[in-house]
Amino acid sequence: MILMDELMKRIRFQLCGQFSEPLRIPDEQTGDVARFVRIEGFGKMYSFRVDTEEDLASYPETGWVRAGGLLVRRSKSTSANPRISELLIPGKAGWKQPTEEEYLGGCKFGGWGIIAQKKSGEYRGNEYRNLQLNVVGDTLLFRGIGADLYDRLPDSGPLYVSGSLDTLLQNDAEGRSVCDSIFSLENFKLWEAPKPEKSAA
């Protein structure tokens, strides 16, 4: 496994669930409409922003789906902006019915990055433990890491991170509807350089 190849894959998410009714939120001031594809996982609703009505119409309104894509940071924000770029539905090549574990697991993410900063402290009486991870073309921020997991994290170097992702619809500072994400870092592993092959005697 070559580190650069793994870094180029970036951090990706995957979700198995069923399509729910799409969401359109008009902006009364500008007349713009925020459009969201919604997928219902086990006990949770996940929302993903799309740009146009044509994009929204390209998604089925009902049925099972395997959805995935890259975690990228929303412009001028520390929050991620998950966008669906991979879609598998029944009848499409490669489709497999979700297993019970996949469905119950919700939206999961995983991938390699390089640690930019590991920082903990106290702010306004509340403890915080954060990790900034550089990925290709972006920096992602993981907040609220548990104390035990945080203490085991290295201070620098390559790191594979995995965990769960929730989406949260809310308004930004300008009153526009945005879809933020809540990361829960659950596990990690360190990079192990491949051992050189032994030459034949």
N, C-alpha and C positions, 0 to 999 in steps of 0.2 A: 504494500500500500504506500503510495507516494503522497506526502503531505500536501503538495501543491494541488494535486488532483482532487483531494478531499476538500480543500479550502474552496476550490472553484465551484463545488456543488452548493456551497453556502448553506444556510439553515432553512430547512423546509418543514412545512406542516402537512398533516394528513388528517382527514375526518371522514368517518363513515356514518351516514345517517339518511334522512329522508327530506326531500324538498318540502318546504312550507311556503305559504303565500308570500310573494315578494312584497317589499316595503317601499313606498314612495313618500318622501317627506318634502313638501313644498316650502320654500323660503319666501315668506310674505313680503319681505323687503325687496328682494332682487328678482323674484319670479323663478329662480333656479329650483330644480328638483334634485334632491339626494335620493339615489336609488340603491337598494340593497337586495342581494340574493340572500335568502334565509334557509338554513339547513337545520333540521331538528335532530340533535343527537340524543343520547340517553338522558332525559330530564333537563336538557339545556337547549337553548336556541342560539345558533351562531349566525352572525350577520356579516356579509362581505360586500364592500362597496363596488359598484360598477358605474361606468361613466355615462352611458347613453341608454336610451330606451331600446335601441336595437340590441345592445349587449344584454339587457335584462330579458328581452324576448327570446334570446338564444338559449336560455335555460329552461328545462322542463318545469312544470308547475307542481308535479307530484312524482312520487316514486323514489326508489333507492338511489344512492349516489356515493361514489368515492371521490372526494374532492381534495385537492392539494395545491401547493404553491410555495413561493418564497416568502419568508418574513422580511419585510423591508421597513425602514423607518419612515414615518410620515414626515413630510417636509416641515422644518422649523419646530420639531417636536421630538421628545424622547420616546414617544409611543410608537409601537409598530403598526403597520398598516397592511394586514394580510389581504392579499389579492389572489383569487382563484386563477390558476393557470393550467391546471391538470384536472380533467373531469372524465370519470368513467361511470356509465350508466348501463343497466341491463340491456343486452343485445349488442353492445359495443365491444370490439376486439379487446381482449384482456380483462373483461369484467369477471370478477369473482364475488359471490355473495359474501357480505361481511360476516366474519365470525362473531360469536358472542363476545369474545374478549375485545375485538376491535370496536364493536358498537358501544359496549359499556365503558370503554376507555376514553371516549370523547375525542377532542381535538388534540393531537400530539405533535410535538416538534422535535427535531434533532438535527445536528450538524456540527461541523468544525469551525472554529474561529481562533483568533489569537487574543490573549488577554491584554486589554489596554489599561485597565485599572480595576483594582479590588479595594473597596473603601467601606469602612464602617465608622459609626460614631453615634452621636445623639443630636437631634434637632427638635427644639421646642418640647423637650421632655420625652421624646420618642426615639428609641433606638432604630438605627437603619443599618442594613448590610446589603451593599450593591455590588454588581459586577458589570463592567463595560467590556464588551467583546467586539473586536474588529473582525468583520467579515468582508468579503470582496466588495468594495465600493460603498461600504456602510459601517455604522457602529450601532450595536444594539445594547440596550440597558436592561439588566435584570435586577428587579428590586425585591425587597422583602424576603431575602434568602434566610432560611432557617439557620440558627446558630451552629448546629452540628455540621451541616453541609458546608457552611461558609468557612469554618475553621479548617476543613479538609481541602479547600480549594487552594491551588498554588497561587503565587503572586504574579507569575508571568508564564509565557510559553503557550504552545498550542493546547486547545482544550475541546473535547467533544461534549456538548451540552444537550440534554434532553429533558422534556417535561411536558406540561399541558398548557393549553392556551384557551382563554375565554375572550369573547368579543363583547364590547360594551358600546352601545349607541349613546352619544351625548353631544352637546353643543360645544364648539370651541369658543375662543375669546371673542370672535366676531359673530357669534350666533349661528354659525353654519353647522349642520349635522355631520358629525364625523364618526367613524367607527374605530375606536381605540381597542387595544388588546391588553389583556392582563396575563403576563407571563408567570408561570410557576415553575421555577427550576427544580427539578426533582432528582437529577443524577448527572454525573459527568464521568469522563475517563480521560486519562492522560495519553499523550502521544508516545508511542513506542516505535523508535526507528527500526526499520527492517534489518535483520541481521544479515551480514554479507554471506553469500553462498560460498560453501567450501569448494575449493577447486578439486577436481578429480585427481587422485593419486597417480 
